[in-house]
Amino acid sequence: MTNRQKTPKGRSSNGASQRPLPKDLPPVPTVMHRLESAFYARPNVVAVARDLLGKILVTDIDGLRTSGRIVETEAYNGIVDRASHAWSGRRTRRTEVLFGAGGVAYVYLIYGIHHLFNVVTNTSGTPHAVLVRGLEPLEGIPVMLKRTGKAKPDHTLTRGPGNLSRALGLYTHHTGRSLLGEEIFIADDGYRPRRSEIIATPRIGVDYAGEDAGLPYRFYLKGNPYVSGPKGLR
């Protein structure tokens, strides 16, 4: 659903220099409520993508808990969206999960390197999905560093869909996993970004989608350093 280009050595995936994380990281929420199936079953994937901003993606894999606040998403509108893997009703072994009920993970591999985490939405038969592109880390930063091979944290740790999936331990074998369980879930701690903070733009890396490439289906939190893409797109 998206493409990634090679980045110059010493630069981040959005072309910017890698900067260290601030010393004062956001506090870890003490009260969170796991999103229920009704959140994912809604028919408007664009609204779901927008509403995922500010929510917290949590993984608890092999006893290692990591989490981060979602700061960038992209909506993929199924069979009518040329950027979607399910465009025109295409069904493959890889994408069959998209045609099931929402509230499960869809993780696919691009370039043989990057695992990209998506949230399947809507009800059975409608292949909608939301790609999570950027995450502000909250819990388990030492675990994220080990998984990504970084010595010190910077904003590229969870900036971009490939980076955040690696940091949270998400891979293709997690496709089909429920987001209502303990291993992978999305939670709401009551945080709501202001309307003025939410920016909508065309999606990144979908030039192949013709006129659908221009649809404003990408959402991000203005000014957040974990948002991916060139400076002009964040």
C-alpha positions, -999 to 999 in steps of 0.1 A, spaced: 0 0 0 30 22 2 66 23 -11 99 31 5 130 45 -11 165 40 0 178 68 21 213 83 21 238 71 48 235 91 79 201 105 71 167 94 84 139 79 62 124 114 57 157 130 46 164 148 79 194 144 101 189 120 130 183 140 162 185 127 197 153 122 217 143 149 242 153 141 278 117 146 290 98 119 273 60 119 275 46 101 306 33 66 303 -5 67 308 -17 50 340 -52 43 328 -60 30 293 -90 13 278 -86 -12 250 -105 -3 219 -134 -26 213 -145 -43 181 -171 -16 174 -143 9 169 -129 -11 140 -162 -22 125 -172 13 114 -178 17 77 -158 49 71 -121 39 70 -110 75 66 -127 84 99 -111 54 116 -77 65 104 -82 100 117 -96 87 150 -66 64 155 -44 95 160 -35 99 196 -44 62 204 -18 39 219 -5 9 201 7 -18 226 26 -50 220 34 -76 246 55 -101 228 76 -128 246 70 -109 278 84 -77 265 60 -48 265 64 -18 242 40 10 233 37 43 216 12 70 207 0 69 171 9 102 153 5 93 116 -19 70 97 -31 63 62 -65 50 51 -69 24 23 -105 22 10 -106 -13 -4 -119 -23 -38 -125 13 -50 -90 25 -40 -63 19 -65 -37 23 -37 -52 -6 -18 -40 -42 -20 -76 -51 -25 -82 -27 -54 -109 -41 -78 -116 -70 -55 -82 -86 -58 -78 -115 -33 -46 -134 -27 -34 -156 1 -16 -125 16 -45 -102 14 -73 -126 24 -73 -112 59 -85 -78 46 -118 -94 36 -125 -106 71 -139 -87 101 -121 -57 113 -100 -56 145 -71 -77 134 -36 -70 122 -24 -71 86 14 -70 83 30 -72 49 66 -71 37 81 -46 11 115 -48 -5 121 -80 15 131 -58 44 103 -37 59 73 -51 78 44 -27 77 16 -29 103 -20 -22 93 -53 -23 112 -80 -41 93 -114 -23 96 -150 -26 87 -170 -58 85 -165 -91 67 -164 -86 29 -152 -50 29 -114 -49 27 -106 -17 45 -73 -11 63 -53 17 81 -15 18 78 2 31 110 31 52 98 44 70 129 45 64 166 57 84 196 74 59 220 61 55 255 70 21 270 99 -3 264 124 20 247 154 -2 257 136 -31 241 130 -10 210 166 -1 208 177 -37 210 152 -48 183 163 -20 159 201 -23 166 203 13 178 228 23 205 209 55 214 173 66 207 164 93 183 133 103 164 138 77 137 133 49 162 95 48 155 93 73 126 80 55 95 60 23 92 90 0 88 108 15 118 79 13 142 70 -22 132 106 -34 140 107 -14 172 74 -30 184 83 -65 173 56 -67 146 62 -90 116 43 -107 88 35 -137 110 13 -114 131 -11 -110 103 -45 -121 114 -38 -116 151 -67 -101 170 -63 -65 183 -86 -74 211 -62 -97 230 -31 -93 251 -3 -96 225 -13 -66 202 -39 -40 210 -47 -4 207 -59 16 237 -75 49 245 -62 69 275 -85 98 269 -61 120 249 -78 139 221 -57 160 196 -72 194 188 -88 197 154 -61 222 144 -34 197 152 -47 171 127 -34 175 92 -47 157 61 -26 151 30 -23 126 1 -6 94 11 31 87 7 45 64 -20 13 57 -39 20 75 -72 10 43 -90 -26 48 -79 -34 73 -106 -61 99 -95 -64 80 -61 -29 91 -53 -42 125 -46 -69 115 -21 -63 132 14 -62 99 32 -31 105 53 -34 120 87 -8 132 111 -3 154 142 12 187 132 47 193 145 53 159 160 89 148 153 78 111 148 59 119 117 75 104 86 81 118 51 99 148 37 97 181 56 71 194 31 48 165 41 50 170 79 
